[in-house]
Amino acid sequence: MERFHQRLISAEKAVSSFGQIAGLKEPSDIERDAAIQRFEYSFEACWKTAKQYLYDIEGLDIGSPKGVIRGCRDVKLFNDKETVTALNMVNDRNLTTHTYNESVAEKIYADIETYYHLLKQWVERMKQKVNEN
């Protein structure tokens, strides 16, 4: 459980940092790329926190990001629509290594604000569920 709390703190910090740049309406290329980088590490922190949550709280041992997202749907951290968005988020996360490609960067950035809000909710829901137990 201690590992989960450490991961939760890291995820909260990452998402907070991501939130500082996620809402820019007309970012420069540098700001766009910075937002994508913050999305990347925020997603990593959140899915790993959720993996630990599922293991410690729900007794589920799941290894992949998409498996963890489906597990989060199963334990009601995500509804079906959020699950689809989160699975798309995994796909975009996997594309972040191609941000040198302008069209890929623009595609990812188009969903950045949506991803920020979902990551923030994900962390808050895990935190709330732990506090309920």
C-alpha positions as CSV (number, residue, x, y, z in Angstrom):
1,M,0.0,0.0,0.0
2,E,2.9,2.3,0.7
3,R,4.1,2.0,-3.0
4,F,0.6,3.0,-4.1
5,H,0.7,6.1,-2.0
6,Q,4.1,7.0,-3.4
7,R,2.9,6.5,-6.9
8,L,-0.2,8.5,-6.2
9,I,1.8,11.5,-5.0
10,S,4.0,11.3,-8.2
11,A,0.9,11.1,-10.4
12,E,-0.7,14.1,-8.7
13,K,2.5,16.1,-9.3
14,A,2.8,15.1,-12.9
15,V,-0.9,15.8,-13.7
16,S,-0.6,19.2,-11.9
17,S,2.4,20.1,-14.1
18,F,0.6,18.9,-17.2
19,G,-2.4,21.1,-16.3
20,Q,-0.2,24.2,-16.4
21,I,0.2,23.8,-20.1
22,A,-2.6,21.6,-21.3
23,G,-5.1,24.4,-21.9
24,L,-3.1,26.7,-24.2
25,K,-5.3,27.5,-27.2
26,E,-2.7,28.6,-29.7
27,P,0.6,27.2,-28.5
28,S,3.9,27.8,-30.2
29,D,5.6,24.6,-31.5
30,I,7.8,24.6,-28.4
31,E,4.7,24.9,-26.1
32,R,2.9,22.2,-28.0
33,D,5.9,19.8,-27.8
34,A,6.2,20.6,-24.1
35,A,2.6,19.8,-23.5
36,I,3.0,16.5,-25.3
37,Q,6.0,15.7,-23.2
38,R,4.1,16.5,-20.0
39,F,1.2,14.3,-21.3
40,E,3.7,11.5,-21.8
41,Y,5.1,11.5,-18.3
42,S,1.7,12.2,-16.7
43,F,0.2,9.2,-18.5
44,E,3.1,7.0,-17.4
45,A,2.7,8.1,-13.8
46,C,-1.1,7.6,-13.9
47,W,-1.3,4.2,-15.5
48,K,1.5,2.9,-13.1
49,T,-0.4,4.3,-10.2
50,A,-3.6,2.6,-11.4
51,K,-1.7,-0.7,-11.9
52,Q,-0.6,-0.5,-8.2
53,Y,-4.1,0.5,-7.2
54,L,-5.6,-2.5,-8.9
55,Y,-3.0,-4.8,-7.3
56,D,-3.2,-3.4,-3.8
57,I,-6.9,-2.5,-3.5
58,E,-8.7,-4.7,-6.0
59,G,-6.4,-7.8,-6.0
60,L,-5.8,-7.7,-9.8
61,D,-2.4,-8.2,-11.3
62,I,-2.4,-6.6,-14.7
63,G,0.7,-5.7,-16.7
64,S,-0.1,-3.5,-19.7
65,P,-1.5,0.0,-19.9
66,K,-4.5,-1.1,-22.0
67,G,-5.2,-4.0,-19.5
68,V,-5.0,-1.6,-16.6
69,I,-7.5,0.7,-18.3
70,R,-9.9,-2.2,-18.9
71,G,-9.4,-3.2,-15.3
72,C,-10.2,0.3,-14.2
73,R,-13.4,0.1,-16.1
74,D,-14.2,-3.2,-14.4
75,V,-13.8,-1.7,-11.0
76,K,-15.8,1.4,-12.0
77,L,-13.0,3.9,-12.1
78,F,-14.0,4.5,-15.7
79,N,-17.3,4.4,-17.5
80,D,-17.4,2.9,-21.0
81,K,-17.0,6.3,-22.8
82,E,-14.0,7.2,-20.6
83,T,-12.5,3.7,-21.3
84,V,-12.6,4.4,-25.0
85,T,-10.9,7.8,-24.5
86,A,-8.3,6.2,-22.2
87,L,-7.5,3.5,-24.8
88,N,-7.1,6.2,-27.4
89,M,-4.8,8.0,-25.0
90,V,-2.6,4.9,-24.9
91,N,-2.4,4.9,-28.7
92,D,-1.4,8.6,-28.7
93,R,1.1,8.0,-25.9
94,N,2.7,5.4,-28.1
95,L,2.9,8.0,-30.9
96,T,4.7,10.6,-28.8
97,T,8.1,9.4,-30.0
98,H,7.0,10.7,-33.4
99,T,6.4,14.3,-32.4
100,Y,9.0,15.4,-34.9
101,N,6.2,14.6,-37.4
102,E,4.1,17.7,-37.5
103,S,0.8,16.0,-38.3
104,V,1.3,13.5,-35.5
105,A,2.1,16.3,-33.0
106,E,-0.9,18.2,-34.1
107,K,-3.1,15.1,-33.8
108,I,-2.0,14.4,-30.3
109,Y,-2.2,18.1,-29.2
110,A,-5.8,18.2,-30.4
111,D,-6.8,15.9,-27.6
112,I,-4.4,17.2,-24.9
113,E,-7.0,19.0,-22.9
114,T,-9.4,16.0,-22.9
115,Y,-6.5,13.8,-21.8
116,Y,-5.6,16.2,-19.0
117,H,-9.1,16.2,-17.6
118,L,-9.3,12.4,-17.8
119,L,-5.9,11.9,-16.1
120,K,-6.9,14.3,-13.4
121,Q,-10.2,12.4,-12.8
122,W,-8.4,9.1,-12.8
123,V,-6.1,10.2,-10.0
124,E,-8.9,11.7,-8.0
125,R,-11.1,8.6,-8.3
126,M,-8.3,6.3,-7.1
127,K,-7.7,8.7,-4.2
128,Q,-11.4,8.8,-3.3
129,K,-11.8,5.0,-3.5
130,V,-8.8,4.5,-1.2
131,N,-10.2,7.0,1.3
132,E,-13.6,5.2,1.3
133,N,-11.9,1.9,2.3
